[in-house]
Amino acid sequence: MKVKVGDTVRILAGKDKGKEGKVLRTIKLQNRVVVEGINVAKKHSKPRTTEDKGGIIDIEAPIHVSNVKVVGEKKVKEAKTKEVKKETKKTSKKESK
């Protein structure tokens, strides 16, 4: 996958088409990504303890990586090696007299 965590992506298909968001998580085995604020689903949770409250929670569901396009990267990678042009001096077989 060319999409990494932290990249800014634009949604190409689905109910959130045209929106942009930051990649929170990638699921490589399923070729899916979780984007912040995109494909939000409701999840019902039961209270697990006496202090815990149950309720409806909004959660970002994963979408297929083919439906996103990278717009901006997390950080610009600098080249480790700089290109250095080597100047070669051409010499002719005949020397000027």
HELIX and SHEET records of a PDB file:
HELIX    1   1 VAL A   65  ASN A   67  5                                   3    
SHEET    1   A 5 ILE A  63  HIS A  64  0                                        
SHEET    2   A 5 ARG A  32  VAL A  35 -1                                        
SHEET    3   A 5 GLU A  20  ILE A  27 -1                                        
SHEET    4   A 5 THR A   8  ILE A  11 -1                                        
SHEET    5   A 5 VAL A  68  GLY A  72 -1                                        
SHEET    1   B 2 VAL A  40  SER A  45  0                                        
SHEET    2   B 2 GLY A  55  GLU A  60 -1                                        
END                                                                             
